[in-house]
């Protein structure tokens, strides 16, 4: 069984997803979900990177295994 960990970070929320491949089939399971908050500075909105970093760590903790064959992070910050 190959374990693949994916993080999907969108404009309003993010999540950690575990994909597992057994040689024939792929299954997916959500491990962690979080809201994506914006921080406004001088009239410009930014992602709260320290918060997102902490949420990524929570996603790794939800996996709690060392046998990750691959990991990816995808983002879409458009509003």
URWOBEL-V106158 format. One record per helix or strand of 3 or more residues. SS is the DSSP state (~ for helix, > for strand). FROM is the first residue (numbers start at 1). TO is the last residue. If there is no record, write none. Layout:
<<SS,FROM,TO> <SS,FROM,TO>>
//
This chain:
<<>,2,9> <>,13,21> <>,26,35> <>,38,41> <>,44,47> <~,49,63> <>,68,75>>
//
